[in-house]
Amino acid sequence: MNIHRLIRQIVFYSLAAIVFYSALEAAKFVYLLGSSKALYPISIFGFSLFYSTLLLLVSYSLGQKFLFEATRTNQLFTIKRQSYQTLGMVSLFTGLTVINVIVLSSFSSGTLISSSVYTLCSLSLQYGVPVALVTFICLFVVLLINNMIVTREKHI
């Protein structure tokens, strides 16, 4: 086994593990919310179910992409122009993970019962959206640098 393939597998399998762990945490939260004896407003439950479902779908798609990338035999981490969708999904994943942490901390501290959907949405917009945008910008810069390095390596 060559070193490039080993590095690729380490990187992408560890990223896939992080993605699937986050998806399991989101599914566990919906289960805990549904099996809790406390009565939550239907709006809180709907909000939690919506973002958890979105996080599960994004995690599934990203996990498939990472597992596919880990099995490729290409030596370079080439990122094609069609990967803007993947960048968007990774950014959405980080934003949803921040929202997941916010809602899980509210759930574990017991303030989720007294909070409203307006509070959760404002916290999500205040923290989740900027994290998603910053992640997208950082990954876009990394993509451009990576593509410049790959094209320079091909010409040498």
N, C-alpha and C positions, 0 to 999 in steps of 0.2 A: 504494500500500500504506500503510495507516495505521500509526501508531507502536505501537498496542497489539498488533497482530498481529505486528509485527516483534519486539517485546520477547518476546512469547509464544514465537515460533519460536526466538529465540536461547536462551532459558532451557531449553525442553524439548528442543531438538536437542542442546545441550551435555550435558544430563543423560542423554539416550539414548546419546550417544557414550561417556560414562563407563561406563554400564551394559554396553554391548556390548564395550568394551575389557576390562573386568573378566571378562566371560564368556570372551573369547578367552584371557586369561591363565590362567583355570582349565582350559580345554581344553588349552592348551599344557603346563601342568604335568602333567596326566594322561598326555599323550603322552611327555613327558620321563621321567616315572616308569616308564612301560611300556617305553620303548626304552633305559633305562639298563642298563648291564652289571652293575651291583651287584644283589645279590639282596635284595630287600626282603621282610619278612614279609608274609604274605597279609592279616593284619589291618591293617597300615599301608596297603597298597594298597586294601583295601576301604574304609577310612575316607576316604582321599583321593578315591576314586571316588565315594563317597556325598556328601561335601560339595561336590565339583565338579559333580556332577549336579544337586544342589539349587541351587547357585549359577547353573548354566546355565538351569534352569527359571525361577527367580525373575528372572533377567536378561531372559529372553525375554518374560515376562509384563510386566515393568516397561517394557521397550523398546517393546512394543506400546502400552502405556498412554501413554507419553510422546510417541510419534509421533502417536497419535490426538489428544492434547491440543494438540500443536503445529499441527495443521491446523484446529482449531476457529476459528470466526470471532467467538466471544464476546469482548467487550472485557475483561471482568474475569476474574481467576483464581478463579473460583467453585469451591469444593470442596464437594461434596454429602456427605450423611451416609453414602452408600454407599462413600465413599472411605476408610473405616477399613481396608478390606482393602488398599488401596494403601499406607496408612501402615504397616501391619504388614509388607507386602512390602518397603518401603524400609528399615524397621528390620532385618528379617531380612537384607536385602542388605548393609547396613553391617556387621552382625555376621559374616556369612559372608566379607566382604572382609577383616575383621581376622583371621579364622581362615586365610584364604588367605595373608595376609602372614606369619603365624606358620609355617605349613607350608612356604611357599616359602623362608623364611629358614633353616628347618631343613634343607630339601633342598639349598640352595646352600652351606650351611656343612658339609655332610656328616654332620651329627648325626642325620639322619633314619634312617640305617641302625641306629644304636645305640639309638634311642629306642623307646619302646613306645606302644601305643595308649592306655594309661592316662595317659602323660605328655601326649600330644596332646589327649586329651579334657579333662584337667584344665586345660591351657593354654587350650583353647577355651572351657571354662566360666568360667575366671577372667577372660578378656579379651573374648571374643566376646559372651557373654550380657549383661554390663553395658553394653557399647557399644550393643547392640540395644535394651535397655530405655531407656537415656538418649536415644537417637535417637527412639524412639517417643514418649517424654514430650515432648521438644522439638517434634517435628512436631505432636503433638496440641495443644500450646499455640499453635503457629503457626496451626493449623487453626481453633481457636476465635477467635483474634484476627482472622483473615482473614474468617471468617463474620460477626463483629460489624461489621467495616468494610463488608462487602458489604451487609448489611441496613441499615446506617445510610445508605449511599450510595443505596439504593433508595428510602428514605423521604424523602430530600431532593429 
